[in-house]
């Protein structure tokens, strides 16, 4: 990334609020190196779920005989995606997912929200369904965070139900 930045600057391209430097996460080595990559000052990460799944699981996604048995719902793939998103959040790096996963498997969109991804891309025919899933998942995440804060403050659900409103 540092070499790429040097090459960009030699060509007069400078990272700024209008010119962001993003990387693709499509191979397992990038998953393992994500913290080091975040430290280089990247602005964003786009997770390519199709290639990442194929390479983590060691299967050919175009082989119809096995493709249905190995997909983005695999625990190994989800852990890799969660790791990338978690590290990126710590460094303030934007995360996005591209690929078929959220379009084909709606439950993955919910997981991505739980993991804290910044954005999800889907096929046009999946936009409305995904929007509803994301809205419900965001509400669930907010309620859970509120519940944890209330627990830390010693506020019980009964206290909230019986508190007079003005």
C-alpha positions as CSV (number, residue, x, y, z in Angstrom):
1,X,0.0,0.0,0.0
2,X,2.9,2.4,0.8
3,X,4.4,1.7,-2.6
4,X,1.0,2.2,-4.3
5,X,0.6,5.5,-2.5
6,X,4.1,6.6,-3.7
7,X,3.2,5.7,-7.3
8,X,-0.1,7.6,-7.0
9,X,1.7,10.7,-5.7
10,X,4.3,10.5,-8.5
11,X,1.3,10.7,-10.9
12,X,-0.2,13.7,-9.0
13,X,-2.8,11.7,-7.2
14,X,-3.1,12.5,-3.5
15,X,-5.2,10.8,-1.0
16,X,-7.8,13.3,0.3
17,X,-11.4,13.6,1.3
18,X,-12.3,13.5,-2.4
19,X,-9.8,10.8,-3.3
20,X,-10.0,7.8,-1.1
21,X,-7.6,4.8,-1.0
22,X,-9.4,1.5,-0.7
23,X,-8.2,-2.1,-0.9
24,X,-10.0,-5.3,-1.8
25,X,-10.1,-8.2,0.6
26,X,-10.4,-11.3,-1.6
27,X,-7.6,-13.6,-0.5
28,X,-6.9,-15.1,2.9
29,X,-3.6,-13.4,3.3
30,X,-5.3,-10.0,3.3
31,X,-7.5,-11.2,6.1
32,X,-4.4,-12.1,8.1
33,X,-2.7,-8.8,7.3
34,X,-5.7,-6.5,7.7
35,X,-4.3,-4.8,10.8
36,X,-1.0,-3.9,9.1
37,X,-2.9,-2.7,6.1
38,X,-5.2,-0.5,8.2
39,X,-2.0,1.0,9.8
40,X,-0.9,2.2,6.4
41,X,-3.8,4.8,6.3
42,X,-6.2,3.2,3.9
43,X,-9.7,4.8,3.8
44,X,-11.7,1.7,3.1
45,X,-11.9,-2.0,2.5
46,X,-14.2,-3.8,0.1
47,X,-14.6,-7.5,0.9
48,X,-15.1,-9.6,-2.2
49,X,-17.1,-12.4,-0.7
50,X,-17.1,-14.6,-3.9
51,X,-13.4,-15.0,-4.2
52,X,-12.7,-14.9,-0.5
53,X,-15.1,-17.8,0.0
54,X,-13.6,-19.9,-2.8
55,X,-10.1,-19.3,-1.5
56,X,-10.8,-19.9,2.2
57,X,-12.7,-23.1,1.5
58,X,-10.4,-24.3,-1.3
59,X,-13.3,-25.0,-3.6
60,X,-14.2,-24.0,-7.2
61,X,-17.4,-21.9,-6.9
62,X,-18.2,-22.6,-10.5
63,X,-18.3,-26.4,-10.0
64,X,-22.0,-27.1,-9.8
65,X,-21.5,-30.5,-8.1
66,X,-20.1,-28.9,-5.0
67,X,-20.9,-25.2,-5.1
68,X,-24.2,-25.6,-3.2
69,X,-22.3,-27.3,-0.3
70,X,-19.7,-24.6,0.2
71,X,-20.8,-20.9,0.4
72,X,-20.4,-17.7,2.3
73,X,-22.5,-19.1,5.2
74,X,-19.5,-21.2,6.2
75,X,-18.3,-20.5,9.7
76,X,-14.7,-20.1,8.4
77,X,-15.8,-17.4,5.9
78,X,-18.0,-15.6,8.4
79,X,-15.2,-15.5,10.9
80,X,-12.8,-14.1,8.3
81,X,-15.3,-11.4,7.4
82,X,-16.1,-10.6,11.0
83,X,-12.3,-10.3,11.8
84,X,-11.8,-7.9,8.9
85,X,-14.8,-5.7,9.9
86,X,-13.7,-5.7,13.6
87,X,-10.2,-4.6,12.9
88,X,-11.3,-2.0,10.4
89,X,-13.7,-0.5,12.9
90,X,-10.9,-0.2,15.4
91,X,-8.9,1.9,12.9
92,X,-11.9,3.9,11.6
93,X,-11.6,2.2,8.2
94,X,-14.9,2.0,6.2
95,X,-16.0,-1.5,5.2
96,X,-18.2,-2.7,2.4
97,X,-19.1,-6.1,1.1
98,X,-19.5,-6.9,-2.6
99,X,-20.3,-10.2,-4.1
100,X,-23.4,-12.4,-4.3
101,X,-23.6,-13.4,-0.6
102,X,-26.1,-10.8,0.7
103,X,-28.3,-11.1,-2.4
104,X,-28.4,-14.9,-2.3
105,X,-28.4,-15.5,1.4
106,X,-30.4,-12.8,3.2
107,X,-29.3,-14.0,6.6
108,X,-25.8,-12.8,5.7
109,X,-27.0,-9.2,5.5
110,X,-28.1,-9.5,9.1
111,X,-24.8,-10.9,10.2
112,X,-22.9,-8.1,8.4
113,X,-24.9,-5.5,10.3
114,X,-24.1,-7.3,13.6
115,X,-20.5,-7.4,12.6
116,X,-20.6,-3.6,12.0
117,X,-20.0,-3.3,8.3
118,X,-20.5,0.2,6.8
119,X,-22.3,-0.9,3.6
120,X,-23.6,-3.8,1.7
121,X,-24.0,-4.1,-2.1
122,X,-26.7,-6.4,-3.5
123,X,-28.3,-7.2,-6.8
124,X,-31.1,-4.8,-7.9
125,X,-33.8,-7.5,-7.3
126,X,-32.6,-7.9,-3.6
127,X,-32.6,-4.2,-2.7
128,X,-36.0,-4.0,-1.0
129,X,-35.7,-7.3,0.9
130,X,-32.1,-6.4,2.0
131,X,-33.2,-2.9,3.1
132,X,-35.8,-4.4,5.4
133,X,-33.4,-6.9,6.8
134,X,-30.8,-4.3,7.4
135,X,-33.3,-2.0,9.1
136,X,-34.5,-4.8,11.4
137,X,-30.9,-5.9,12.2
138,X,-29.9,-2.3,13.0
139,X,-32.8,-2.0,15.4
140,X,-31.8,-5.2,17.0
141,X,-28.2,-4.0,17.4
142,X,-29.3,-0.7,18.9
143,X,-31.7,-2.4,21.4
144,X,-28.9,-4.8,22.5
145,X,-26.5,-1.8,23.0
146,X,-29.2,0.0,25.0
147,X,-29.9,-3.0,27.1
148,X,-26.1,-3.4,27.9
149,X,-25.9,0.3,28.9
150,X,-28.9,0.0,31.1
151,X,-27.4,-3.0,32.8
152,X,-24.2,-1.1,33.5
153,X,-26.2,1.7,34.9
154,X,-28.3,-0.6,37.0
155,X,-31.6,0.2,35.2
156,X,-34.0,-2.6,35.1
157,X,-36.8,-3.1,32.5
158,X,-39.3,-2.8,35.3
159,X,-37.9,0.6,36.2
160,X,-38.5,1.9,32.7
161,X,-42.0,0.5,32.5
162,X,-43.0,2.2,35.8
163,X,-41.3,5.5,35.3
164,X,-43.9,8.3,34.9
165,X,-43.6,10.3,31.7
166,X,-44.4,14.0,31.6
